């Protein structure tokens, strides 16, 4: 179930590119669709993920993990600002 640990992060989570045909808007989003917003609501092209959502959650599996992914503060965010 768990692959051997490597020095690199095995599963970097990136925003998937949603196929145009799968994209949902406010009008086409269904109850079972993942409502993860993609893009800027103020800009045309904004859409929702539209994948099958996980029961009991508003997002699909991938975006559920995104939503609960702890934001890891970088160890040294602004090294140049110190001193
Ligand atoms: Zn999704």
PDB file of the backbone (N, CA, C, O) and the ligand in Angstrom, with CONECT records:
HET     ZN  A 101       1
ATOM      1  N   UNK A   1       0.844  -1.197   0.000  1.00  0.00           N
ATOM      2  CA  UNK A   1       0.000   0.000   0.000  1.00  0.00           C
ATOM      3  C   UNK A   1       0.880   1.249   0.000  1.00  0.00           C
ATOM      4  O   UNK A   1       0.638   2.187  -0.759  1.00  0.00           O
ATOM      5  N   UNK A   2       1.907   1.252   0.862  1.00  0.00           N
ATOM      6  CA  UNK A   2       2.802   2.391   0.869  1.00  0.00           C
ATOM      7  C   UNK A   2       4.097   2.038   0.124  1.00  0.00           C
ATOM      8  O   UNK A   2       4.786   1.084   0.487  1.00  0.00           O
ATOM      9  N   UNK A   3       4.414   2.789  -0.888  1.00  0.00           N
ATOM     10  CA  UNK A   3       5.666   2.525  -1.605  1.00  0.00           C
ATOM     11  C   UNK A   3       6.851   2.866  -0.720  1.00  0.00           C
ATOM     12  O   UNK A   3       6.737   3.620   0.246  1.00  0.00           O
ATOM     13  N   UNK A   4       7.977   2.299  -1.072  1.00  0.00           N
ATOM     14  CA  UNK A   4       9.175   2.597  -0.303  1.00  0.00           C
ATOM     15  C   UNK A   4       9.448   4.095  -0.305  1.00  0.00           C
ATOM     16  O   UNK A   4       9.285   4.782  -1.314  1.00  0.00           O
ATOM     17  N   UNK A   5       9.858   4.562   0.832  1.00  0.00           N
ATOM     18  CA  UNK A   5      10.142   5.989   0.929  1.00  0.00           C
ATOM     19  C   UNK A   5      11.359   6.343   0.090  1.00  0.00           C
ATOM     20  O   UNK A   5      12.385   5.663   0.120  1.00  0.00           O
ATOM     21  N   UNK A   6      11.215   7.400  -0.639  1.00  0.00           N
ATOM     22  CA  UNK A   6      12.365   7.899  -1.383  1.00  0.00           C
ATOM     23  C   UNK A   6      12.662   9.307  -0.881  1.00  0.00           C
ATOM     24  O   UNK A   6      11.911   9.871  -0.086  1.00  0.00           O
ATOM     25  N   UNK A   7      13.752   9.851  -1.353  1.00  0.00           N
ATOM     26  CA  UNK A   7      14.139  11.176  -0.880  1.00  0.00           C
ATOM     27  C   UNK A   7      13.239  12.259  -1.463  1.00  0.00           C
ATOM     28  O   UNK A   7      13.149  13.365  -0.929  1.00  0.00           O
ATOM     29  N   UNK A   8      12.576  11.924  -2.563  1.00  0.00           N
ATOM     30  CA  UNK A   8      11.704  12.923  -3.167  1.00  0.00           C
ATOM     31  C   UNK A   8      10.255  12.633  -2.809  1.00  0.00           C
ATOM     32  O   UNK A   8       9.888  11.493  -2.525  1.00  0.00           O
ATOM     33  N   UNK A   9       9.457  13.655  -2.827  1.00  0.00           N
ATOM     34  CA  UNK A   9       8.036  13.504  -2.552  1.00  0.00           C
ATOM     35  C   UNK A   9       7.422  12.649  -3.651  1.00  0.00           C
ATOM     36  O   UNK A   9       7.459  13.037  -4.819  1.00  0.00           O
ATOM     37  N   UNK A  10       6.858  11.491  -3.304  1.00  0.00           N
ATOM     38  CA  UNK A  10       6.339  10.578  -4.329  1.00  0.00           C
ATOM     39  C   UNK A  10       5.100  11.096  -5.045  1.00  0.00           C
ATOM     40  O   UNK A  10       4.883  10.779  -6.215  1.00  0.00           O
ATOM     41  N   UNK A  11       4.292  11.885  -4.361  1.00  0.00           N
ATOM     42  CA  UNK A  11       3.063  12.346  -4.999  1.00  0.00           C
ATOM     43  C   UNK A  11       2.883  13.849  -4.856  1.00  0.00           C
ATOM     44  O   UNK A  11       2.100  14.307  -4.024  1.00  0.00           O
ATOM     45  N   UNK A  12       3.596  14.608  -5.652  1.00  0.00           N
ATOM     46  CA  UNK A  12       3.363  16.053  -5.615  1.00  0.00           C
ATOM     47  C   UNK A  12       1.971  16.342  -6.153  1.00  0.00           C
ATOM     48  O   UNK A  12       1.624  15.911  -7.252  1.00  0.00           O
ATOM     49  N   UNK A  13       1.194  17.053  -5.399  1.00  0.00           N
ATOM     50  CA  UNK A  13      -0.170  17.338  -5.833  1.00  0.00           C
ATOM     51  C   UNK A  13      -0.191  18.611  -6.665  1.00  0.00           C
ATOM     52  O   UNK A  13       0.152  19.696  -6.196  1.00  0.00           O
ATOM     53  N   UNK A  14      -0.597  18.444  -7.885  1.00  0.00           N
ATOM     54  CA  UNK A  14      -0.678  19.604  -8.754  1.00  0.00           C
ATOM     55  C   UNK A  14      -2.098  19.740  -9.269  1.00  0.00           C
ATOM     56  O   UNK A  14      -2.867  18.778  -9.284  1.00  0.00           O
ATOM     57  N   UNK A  15      -2.429  20.941  -9.688  1.00  0.00           N
ATOM     58  CA  UNK A  15      -3.749  21.145 -10.243  1.00  0.00           C
ATOM     59  C   UNK A  15      -3.866  20.367 -11.535  1.00  0.00           C
ATOM     60  O   UNK A  15      -3.088  20.576 -12.465  1.00  0.00           O
ATOM     61  N   UNK A  16      -4.829  19.474 -11.595  1.00  0.00           N
ATOM     62  CA  UNK A  16      -5.001  18.733 -12.849  1.00  0.00           C
ATOM     63  C   UNK A  16      -5.636  19.644 -13.883  1.00  0.00           C
ATOM     64  O   UNK A  16      -6.364  20.577 -13.543  1.00  0.00           O
ATOM     65  N   UNK A  17      -5.360  19.371 -15.120  1.00  0.00           N
ATOM     66  CA  UNK A  17      -6.039  20.108 -16.181  1.00  0.00           C
ATOM     67  C   UNK A  17      -7.328  19.382 -16.486  1.00  0.00           C
ATOM     68  O   UNK A  17      -7.315  18.220 -16.892  1.00  0.00           O
ATOM     69  N   UNK A  18      -8.434  20.060 -16.292  1.00  0.00           N
ATOM     70  CA  UNK A  18      -9.727  19.435 -16.518  1.00  0.00           C
ATOM     71  C   UNK A  18     -10.066  19.507 -18.002  1.00  0.00           C
ATOM     72  O   UNK A  18     -10.042  20.582 -18.601  1.00  0.00           O
ATOM     73  N   UNK A  19     -10.380  18.355 -18.590  1.00  0.00           N
ATOM     74  CA  UNK A  19     -10.780  18.377 -20.005  1.00  0.00           C
ATOM     75  C   UNK A  19     -11.954  19.323 -20.204  1.00  0.00           C
ATOM     76  O   UNK A  19     -12.857  19.397 -19.370  1.00  0.00           O
ATOM     77  N   UNK A  20     -11.931  20.038 -21.310  1.00  0.00           N
ATOM     78  CA  UNK A  20     -12.969  21.048 -21.548  1.00  0.00           C
ATOM     79  C   UNK A  20     -14.368  20.454 -21.405  1.00  0.00           C
ATOM     80  O   UNK A  20     -15.260  21.083 -20.836  1.00  0.00           O
ATOM     81  N   UNK A  21     -14.554  19.243 -21.922  1.00  0.00           N
ATOM     82  CA  UNK A  21     -15.872  18.629 -21.891  1.00  0.00           C
ATOM     83  C   UNK A  21     -16.350  18.285 -20.493  1.00  0.00           C
ATOM     84  O   UNK A  21     -17.542  18.080 -20.262  1.00  0.00           O
ATOM     85  N   UNK A  22     -15.412  18.225 -19.571  1.00  0.00           N
ATOM     86  CA  UNK A  22     -15.774  17.847 -18.202  1.00  0.00           C
ATOM     87  C   UNK A  22     -15.981  19.058 -17.309  1.00  0.00           C
ATOM     88  O   UNK A  22     -16.516  18.938 -16.207  1.00  0.00           O
ATOM     89  N   UNK A  23     -15.564  20.211 -17.777  1.00  0.00           N
ATOM     90  CA  UNK A  23     -15.641  21.419 -16.946  1.00  0.00           C
ATOM     91  C   UNK A  23     -17.082  21.774 -16.639  1.00  0.00           C
ATOM     92  O   UNK A  23     -17.980  21.651 -17.471  1.00  0.00           O
ATOM     93  N   UNK A  24     -17.261  22.221 -15.402  1.00  0.00           N
ATOM     94  CA  UNK A  24     -18.605  22.594 -14.988  1.00  0.00           C
ATOM     95  C   UNK A  24     -18.627  24.061 -14.591  1.00  0.00           C
ATOM     96  O   UNK A  24     -17.673  24.588 -14.019  1.00  0.00           O
ATOM     97  N   UNK A  25     -19.717  24.687 -14.905  1.00  0.00           N
ATOM     98  CA  UNK A  25     -19.899  26.061 -14.476  1.00  0.00           C
ATOM     99  C   UNK A  25     -20.973  26.080 -13.406  1.00  0.00           C
ATOM    100  O   UNK A  25     -21.543  25.045 -13.061  1.00  0.00           O
ATOM    101  N   UNK A  26     -21.240  27.256 -12.890  1.00  0.00           N
ATOM    102  CA  UNK A  26     -22.268  27.403 -11.875  1.00  0.00           C
ATOM    103  C   UNK A  26     -23.589  26.816 -12.378  1.00  0.00           C
ATOM    104  O   UNK A  26     -24.376  26.282 -11.597  1.00  0.00           O
ATOM    105  N   UNK A  27     -23.824  26.918 -13.688  1.00  0.00           N
ATOM    106  CA  UNK A  27     -25.091  26.460 -14.255  1.00  0.00           C
ATOM    107  C   UNK A  27     -25.137  24.949 -14.463  1.00  0.00           C
ATOM    108  O   UNK A  27     -26.191  24.326 -14.342  1.00  0.00           O
ATOM    109  N   UNK A  28     -23.973  24.367 -14.779  1.00  0.00           N
ATOM    110  CA  UNK A  28     -23.978  22.945 -15.139  1.00  0.00           C
ATOM    111  C   UNK A  28     -23.513  22.030 -14.019  1.00  0.00           C
ATOM    112  O   UNK A  28     -23.563  20.807 -14.146  1.00  0.00           O
ATOM    113  N   UNK A  29     -23.059  22.630 -12.915  1.00  0.00           N
ATOM    114  CA  UNK A  29     -22.565  21.816 -11.815  1.00  0.00           C
ATOM    115  C   UNK A  29     -23.710  21.021 -11.193  1.00  0.00           C
ATOM    116  O   UNK A  29     -24.734  21.585 -10.810  1.00  0.00           O
ATOM    117  N   UNK A  30     -23.524  19.702 -11.096  1.00  0.00           N
ATOM    118  CA  UNK A  30     -24.555  18.855 -10.521  1.00  0.00           C
ATOM    119  C   UNK A  30     -24.229  18.526  -9.070  1.00  0.00           C
ATOM    120  O   UNK A  30     -23.130  18.794  -8.586  1.00  0.00           O
ATOM    121  N   UNK A  31     -25.204  17.942  -8.390  1.00  0.00           N
ATOM    122  CA  UNK A  31     -25.046  17.657  -6.964  1.00  0.00           C
ATOM    123  C   UNK A  31     -23.885  16.713  -6.691  1.00  0.00           C
ATOM    124  O   UNK A  31     -23.238  16.803  -5.648  1.00  0.00           O
ATOM    125  N   UNK A  32     -23.624  15.814  -7.622  1.00  0.00           N
ATOM    126  CA  UNK A  32     -22.565  14.834  -7.404  1.00  0.00           C
ATOM    127  C   UNK A  32     -21.210  15.268  -7.961  1.00  0.00           C
ATOM    128  O   UNK A  32     -20.245  14.504  -7.937  1.00  0.00           O
ATOM    129  N   UNK A  33     -21.149  16.500  -8.463  1.00  0.00           N
ATOM    130  CA  UNK A  33     -19.902  16.955  -9.066  1.00  0.00           C
ATOM    131  C   UNK A  33     -18.992  17.630  -8.047  1.00  0.00           C
ATOM    132  O   UNK A  33     -19.446  18.321  -7.134  1.00  0.00           O
ATOM    133  N   UNK A  34     -17.706  17.410  -8.231  1.00  0.00           N
ATOM    134  CA  UNK A  34     -16.720  18.094  -7.404  1.00  0.00           C
ATOM    135  C   UNK A  34     -16.832  19.593  -7.670  1.00  0.00           C
ATOM    136  O   UNK A  34     -16.810  20.041  -8.816  1.00  0.00           O
ATOM    137  N   UNK A  35     -16.952  20.346  -6.600  1.00  0.00           N
ATOM    138  CA  UNK A  35     -17.107  21.792  -6.796  1.00  0.00           C
ATOM    139  C   UNK A  35     -15.841  22.567  -6.455  1.00  0.00           C
ATOM    140  O   UNK A  35     -15.892  23.684  -5.939  1.00  0.00           O
ATOM    141  N   UNK A  36     -14.725  21.958  -6.750  1.00  0.00           N
ATOM    142  CA  UNK A  36     -13.452  22.641  -6.543  1.00  0.00           C
ATOM    143  C   UNK A  36     -13.318  23.721  -7.622  1.00  0.00           C
ATOM    144  O   UNK A  36     -13.323  23.416  -8.814  1.00  0.00           O
ATOM    145  N   UNK A  37     -13.200  24.972  -7.201  1.00  0.00           N
ATOM    146  CA  UNK A  37     -13.106  26.049  -8.199  1.00  0.00           C
ATOM    147  C   UNK A  37     -11.741  26.084  -8.855  1.00  0.00           C
ATOM    148  O   UNK A  37     -10.717  25.928  -8.190  1.00  0.00           O
ATOM    149  N   UNK A  38     -11.731  26.283 -10.128  1.00  0.00           N
ATOM    150  CA  UNK A  38     -10.482  26.383 -10.873  1.00  0.00           C
ATOM    151  C   UNK A  38     -10.499  27.690 -11.651  1.00  0.00           C
ATOM    152  O   UNK A  38     -11.380  27.949 -12.472  1.00  0.00           O
ATOM    153  N   UNK A  39      -9.507  28.485 -11.365  1.00  0.00           N
ATOM    154  CA  UNK A  39      -9.432  29.767 -12.036  1.00  0.00           C
ATOM    155  C   UNK A  39     -10.008  30.885 -11.178  1.00  0.00           C
ATOM    156  O   UNK A  39     -10.262  30.704  -9.987  1.00  0.00           O
ATOM    157  N   UNK A  40     -10.204  32.003 -11.778  1.00  0.00           N
ATOM    158  CA  UNK A  40     -10.690  33.186 -11.088  1.00  0.00           C
ATOM    159  C   UNK A  40     -12.137  33.444 -11.505  1.00  0.00           C
ATOM    160  O   UNK A  40     -12.429  33.612 -12.689  1.00  0.00           O
ATOM    161  N   UNK A  41     -13.046  33.475 -10.515  1.00  0.00           N
ATOM    162  CA  UNK A  41     -14.464  33.677 -10.847  1.00  0.00           C
ATOM    163  C   UNK A  41     -14.710  34.959 -11.642  1.00  0.00           C
ATOM    164  O   UNK A  41     -15.711  35.082 -12.348  1.00  0.00           O
ATOM    165  N   UNK A  42     -13.783  35.911 -11.515  1.00  0.00           N
ATOM    166  CA  UNK A  42     -13.952  37.180 -12.220  1.00  0.00           C
ATOM    167  C   UNK A  42     -13.507  37.072 -13.680  1.00  0.00           C
ATOM    168  O   UNK A  42     -13.799  37.943 -14.501  1.00  0.00           O
ATOM    169  N   UNK A  43     -12.799  35.992 -13.981  1.00  0.00           N
ATOM    170  CA  UNK A  43     -12.227  35.858 -15.322  1.00  0.00           C
ATOM    171  C   UNK A  43     -12.951  34.755 -16.085  1.00  0.00           C
ATOM    172  O   UNK A  43     -13.280  33.716 -15.512  1.00  0.00           O
ATOM    173  N   UNK A  44     -13.200  34.975 -17.378  1.00  0.00           N
ATOM    174  CA  UNK A  44     -13.845  33.947 -18.182  1.00  0.00           C
ATOM    175  C   UNK A  44     -12.943  32.729 -18.260  1.00  0.00           C
ATOM    176  O   UNK A  44     -11.720  32.854 -18.315  1.00  0.00           O
ATOM    177  N   UNK A  45     -13.549  31.559 -18.263  1.00  0.00           N
ATOM    178  CA  UNK A  45     -12.761  30.338 -18.234  1.00  0.00           C
ATOM    179  C   UNK A  45     -12.815  29.700 -16.862  1.00  0.00           C
ATOM    180  O   UNK A  45     -12.385  28.560 -16.683  1.00  0.00           O
ATOM    181  N   UNK A  46     -13.341  30.430 -15.895  1.00  0.00           N
ATOM    182  CA  UNK A  46     -13.500  29.873 -14.562  1.00  0.00           C
ATOM    183  C   UNK A  46     -14.456  28.700 -14.623  1.00  0.00           C
ATOM    184  O   UNK A  46     -15.494  28.761 -15.282  1.00  0.00           O
ATOM    185  N   UNK A  47     -14.098  27.631 -13.931  1.00  0.00           N
ATOM    186  CA  UNK A  47     -14.962  26.459 -13.933  1.00  0.00           C
ATOM    187  C   UNK A  47     -14.725  25.635 -12.680  1.00  0.00           C
ATOM    188  O   UNK A  47     -13.825  25.913 -11.888  1.00  0.00           O
ATOM    189  N   UNK A  48     -15.539  24.638 -12.527  1.00  0.00           N
ATOM    190  CA  UNK A  48     -15.369  23.718 -11.414  1.00  0.00           C
ATOM    191  C   UNK A  48     -14.796  22.412 -11.939  1.00  0.00           C
ATOM    192  O   UNK A  48     -14.885  22.107 -13.128  1.00  0.00           O
ATOM    193  N   UNK A  49     -14.192  21.632 -11.007  1.00  0.00           N
ATOM    194  CA  UNK A  49     -13.557  20.374 -11.400  1.00  0.00           C
ATOM    195  C   UNK A  49     -14.552  19.476 -12.123  1.00  0.00           C
ATOM    196  O   UNK A  49     -14.282  19.046 -13.244  1.00  0.00           O
ATOM    197  N   UNK A  50     -15.688  19.183 -11.514  1.00  0.00           N
ATOM    198  CA  UNK A  50     -16.722  18.400 -12.182  1.00  0.00           C
ATOM    199  C   UNK A  50     -16.551  16.899 -12.078  1.00  0.00           C
ATOM    200  O   UNK A  50     -17.393  16.157 -12.583  1.00  0.00           O
ATOM    201  N   UNK A  51     -15.477  16.419 -11.433  1.00  0.00           N
ATOM    202  CA  UNK A  51     -15.325  14.976 -11.258  1.00  0.00           C
ATOM    203  C   UNK A  51     -16.356  14.476 -10.243  1.00  0.00           C
ATOM    204  O   UNK A  51     -16.958  15.253  -9.502  1.00  0.00           O
ATOM    205  N   UNK A  52     -16.538  13.163 -10.235  1.00  0.00           N
ATOM    206  CA  UNK A  52     -17.462  12.568  -9.281  1.00  0.00           C
ATOM    207  C   UNK A  52     -16.938  12.857  -7.882  1.00  0.00           C
ATOM    208  O   UNK A  52     -15.793  12.526  -7.572  1.00  0.00           O
ATOM    209  N   UNK A  53     -17.745  13.461  -7.045  1.00  0.00           N
ATOM    210  CA  UNK A  53     -17.275  13.802  -5.712  1.00  0.00           C
ATOM    211  C   UNK A  53     -17.373  12.616  -4.770  1.00  0.00           C
ATOM    212  O   UNK A  53     -18.117  11.667  -5.016  1.00  0.00           O
ATOM    213  N   UNK A  54     -16.608  12.686  -3.688  1.00  0.00           N
ATOM    214  CA  UNK A  54     -16.644  11.641  -2.677  1.00  0.00           C
ATOM    215  C   UNK A  54     -17.898  11.847  -1.830  1.00  0.00           C
ATOM    216  O   UNK A  54     -18.209  12.965  -1.421  1.00  0.00           O
ATOM    217  N   UNK A  55     -18.595  10.774  -1.580  1.00  0.00           N
ATOM    218  CA  UNK A  55     -19.829  10.878  -0.803  1.00  0.00           C
ATOM    219  C   UNK A  55     -19.581  11.589   0.516  1.00  0.00           C
ATOM    220  O   UNK A  55     -18.644  11.250   1.238  1.00  0.00           O
ATOM    221  N   UNK A  56     -20.404  12.560   0.832  1.00  0.00           N
ATOM    222  CA  UNK A  56     -20.273  13.264   2.093  1.00  0.00           C
ATOM    223  C   UNK A  56     -19.329  14.445   2.039  1.00  0.00           C
ATOM    224  O   UNK A  56     -19.168  15.175   3.017  1.00  0.00           O
ATOM    225  N   UNK A  57     -18.703  14.625   0.882  1.00  0.00           N
ATOM    226  CA  UNK A  57     -17.771  15.735   0.728  1.00  0.00           C
ATOM    227  C   UNK A  57     -18.093  16.502  -0.554  1.00  0.00           C
ATOM    228  O   UNK A  57     -18.684  15.959  -1.487  1.00  0.00           O
ATOM    229  N   UNK A  58     -17.702  17.738  -0.578  1.00  0.00           N
ATOM    230  CA  UNK A  58     -18.003  18.534  -1.781  1.00  0.00           C
ATOM    231  C   UNK A  58     -16.997  18.343  -2.900  1.00  0.00           C
ATOM    232  O   UNK A  58     -17.192  18.849  -4.006  1.00  0.00           O
ATOM    233  N   UNK A  59     -15.918  17.613  -2.620  1.00  0.00           N
ATOM    234  CA  UNK A  59     -14.863  17.494  -3.619  1.00  0.00           C
ATOM    235  C   UNK A  59     -14.607  16.052  -4.026  1.00  0.00           C
ATOM    236  O   UNK A  59     -15.012  15.115  -3.338  1.00  0.00           O
ATOM    237  N   UNK A  60     -13.934  15.890  -5.146  1.00  0.00           N
ATOM    238  CA  UNK A  60     -13.492  14.574  -5.580  1.00  0.00           C
ATOM    239  C   UNK A  60     -12.312  14.150  -4.717  1.00  0.00           C
ATOM    240  O   UNK A  60     -11.819  14.918  -3.891  1.00  0.00           O
ATOM    241  N   UNK A  61     -11.870  12.921  -4.921  1.00  0.00           N
ATOM    242  CA  UNK A  61     -10.797  12.379  -4.091  1.00  0.00           C
ATOM    243  C   UNK A  61      -9.555  13.249  -4.138  1.00  0.00           C
ATOM    244  O   UNK A  61      -8.958  13.558  -3.107  1.00  0.00           O
ATOM    245  N   UNK A  62      -9.177  13.638  -5.338  1.00  0.00           N
ATOM    246  CA  UNK A  62      -7.958  14.423  -5.486  1.00  0.00           C
ATOM    247  C   UNK A  62      -8.072  15.775  -4.781  1.00  0.00           C
ATOM    248  O   UNK A  62      -7.164  16.188  -4.060  1.00  0.00           O
ATOM    249  N   UNK A  63      -9.173  16.443  -4.992  1.00  0.00           N
ATOM    250  CA  UNK A  63      -9.325  17.764  -4.396  1.00  0.00           C
ATOM    251  C   UNK A  63      -9.610  17.697  -2.899  1.00  0.00           C
ATOM    252  O   UNK A  63      -9.358  18.650  -2.162  1.00  0.00           O
ATOM    253  N   UNK A  64     -10.139  16.556  -2.465  1.00  0.00           N
ATOM    254  CA  UNK A  64     -10.325  16.364  -1.038  1.00  0.00           C
ATOM    255  C   UNK A  64      -8.958  16.366  -0.357  1.00  0.00           C
ATOM    256  O   UNK A  64      -8.768  16.957   0.706  1.00  0.00           O
ATOM    257  N   UNK A  65      -8.017  15.687  -1.007  1.00  0.00           N
ATOM    258  CA  UNK A  65      -6.667  15.655  -0.453  1.00  0.00           C
ATOM    259  C   UNK A  65      -6.028  17.033  -0.537  1.00  0.00           C
ATOM    260  O   UNK A  65      -5.273  17.434   0.348  1.00  0.00           O
ATOM    261  N   UNK A  66      -6.331  17.740  -1.590  1.00  0.00           N
ATOM    262  CA  UNK A  66      -5.815  19.097  -1.719  1.00  0.00           C
ATOM    263  C   UNK A  66      -6.355  19.968  -0.587  1.00  0.00           C
ATOM    264  O   UNK A  66      -5.621  20.746   0.022  1.00  0.00           O
ATOM    265  N   UNK A  67      -7.641  19.825  -0.320  1.00  0.00           N
ATOM    266  CA  UNK A  67      -8.289  20.672   0.670  1.00  0.00           C
ATOM    267  C   UNK A  67      -7.729  20.458   2.065  1.00  0.00           C
ATOM    268  O   UNK A  67      -7.640  21.389   2.865  1.00  0.00           O
ATOM    269  N   UNK A  68      -7.350  19.211   2.344  1.00  0.00           N
ATOM    270  CA  UNK A  68      -6.886  18.913   3.693  1.00  0.00           C
ATOM    271  C   UNK A  68      -5.367  18.799   3.766  1.00  0.00           C
ATOM    272  O   UNK A  68      -4.808  18.401   4.788  1.00  0.00           O
ATOM    273  N   UNK A  69      -4.718  19.150   2.674  1.00  0.00           N
ATOM    274  CA  UNK A  69      -3.259  19.117   2.685  1.00  0.00           C
ATOM    275  C   UNK A  69      -2.756  20.261   3.566  1.00  0.00           C
ATOM    276  O   UNK A  69      -3.029  21.429   3.288  1.00  0.00           O
ATOM    277  N   UNK A  70      -2.020  19.920   4.631  1.00  0.00           N
ATOM    278  CA  UNK A  70      -1.513  20.986   5.485  1.00  0.00           C
ATOM    279  C   UNK A  70      -0.541  21.856   4.717  1.00  0.00           C
ATOM    280  O   UNK A  70       0.335  21.353   4.014  1.00  0.00           O
ATOM    281  N   UNK A  71      -0.696  23.143   4.852  1.00  0.00           N
ATOM    282  CA  UNK A  71       0.238  24.024   4.162  1.00  0.00           C
ATOM    283  C   UNK A  71       1.550  24.042   4.922  1.00  0.00           C
ATOM    284  O   UNK A  71       1.657  24.589   6.019  1.00  0.00           O
ATOM    285  N   UNK A  72       2.529  23.433   4.310  1.00  0.00           N
ATOM    286  CA  UNK A  72       3.820  23.331   4.976  1.00  0.00           C
ATOM    287  C   UNK A  72       4.581  24.638   4.836  1.00  0.00           C
ATOM    288  O   UNK A  72       4.922  25.048   3.726  1.00  0.00           O
ATOM    289  N   UNK A  73       4.846  25.286   5.950  1.00  0.00           N
ATOM    290  CA  UNK A  73       5.662  26.501   5.851  1.00  0.00           C
ATOM    291  C   UNK A  73       7.080  26.128   5.448  1.00  0.00           C
ATOM    292  O   UNK A  73       7.656  25.174   5.971  1.00  0.00           O
ATOM    293  N   UNK A  74       7.621  26.871   4.535  1.00  0.00           N
ATOM    294  CA  UNK A  74       8.987  26.575   4.114  1.00  0.00           C
ATOM    295  C   UNK A  74       9.954  26.897   5.236  1.00  0.00           C
ATOM    296  O   UNK A  74       9.800  27.890   5.946  1.00  0.00           O
ATOM    297  N   UNK A  75      10.943  26.047   5.381  1.00  0.00           N
ATOM    298  CA  UNK A  75      11.898  26.203   6.476  1.00  0.00           C
ATOM    299  C   UNK A  75      12.559  27.581   6.428  1.00  0.00           C
ATOM    300  O   UNK A  75      12.663  28.283   7.435  1.00  0.00           O
ATOM    301  N   UNK A  76      12.991  27.934   5.249  1.00  0.00           N
ATOM    302  CA  UNK A  76      13.603  29.245   5.084  1.00  0.00           C
ATOM    303  C   UNK A  76      12.879  29.950   3.948  1.00  0.00           C
ATOM    304  O   UNK A  76      13.203  29.777   2.773  1.00  0.00           O
ATOM    305  N   UNK A  77      11.887  30.750   4.331  1.00  0.00           N
ATOM    306  CA  UNK A  77      11.070  31.370   3.316  1.00  0.00           C
ATOM    307  C   UNK A  77      11.784  32.542   2.645  1.00  0.00           C
ATOM    308  O   UNK A  77      11.827  32.650   1.419  1.00  0.00           O
ATOM    309  N   UNK A  78      12.328  33.389   3.457  1.00  0.00           N
ATOM    310  CA  UNK A  78      12.971  34.587   2.901  1.00  0.00           C
ATOM    311  C   UNK A  78      14.362  34.770   3.480  1.00  0.00           C
ATOM    312  O   UNK A  78      14.589  35.674   4.285  1.00  0.00           O
ATOM    313  N   UNK A  79      15.286  33.925   3.079  1.00  0.00           N
ATOM    314  CA  UNK A  79      16.639  33.980   3.665  1.00  0.00           C
ATOM    315  C   UNK A  79      17.298  35.335   3.468  1.00  0.00           C
ATOM    316  O   UNK A  79      18.125  35.759   4.274  1.00  0.00           O
ATOM    317  N   UNK A  80      16.926  36.006   2.391  1.00  0.00           N
ATOM    318  CA  UNK A  80      17.593  37.280   2.114  1.00  0.00           C
ATOM    319  C   UNK A  80      17.131  38.400   3.039  1.00  0.00           C
ATOM    320  O   UNK A  80      17.789  39.434   3.160  1.00  0.00           O
ATOM    321  N   UNK A  81      15.985  38.179   3.694  1.00  0.00           N
ATOM    322  CA  UNK A  81      15.468  39.238   4.558  1.00  0.00           C
ATOM    323  C   UNK A  81      16.041  39.148   5.971  1.00  0.00           C
ATOM    324  O   UNK A  81      15.897  40.077   6.766  1.00  0.00           O
ATOM    325  N   UNK A  82      16.690  38.026   6.279  1.00  0.00           N
ATOM    326  CA  UNK A  82      17.286  37.898   7.601  1.00  0.00           C
ATOM    327  C   UNK A  82      18.612  38.639   7.610  1.00  0.00           C
ATOM    328  O   UNK A  82      19.426  38.508   6.696  1.00  0.00           O
ATOM    329  N   UNK A  83      18.802  39.397   8.633  1.00  0.00           N
ATOM    330  CA  UNK A  83      19.984  40.281   8.775  1.00  0.00           C
ATOM    331  C   UNK A  83      19.766  41.564   7.974  1.00  0.00           C
ATOM    332  O   UNK A  83      20.633  42.437   7.957  1.00  0.00           O
TER     333      UNK A  83
HETATM  334 ZN    ZN A 101     -12.127  17.743  -8.072  1.00  0.00          ZN
END
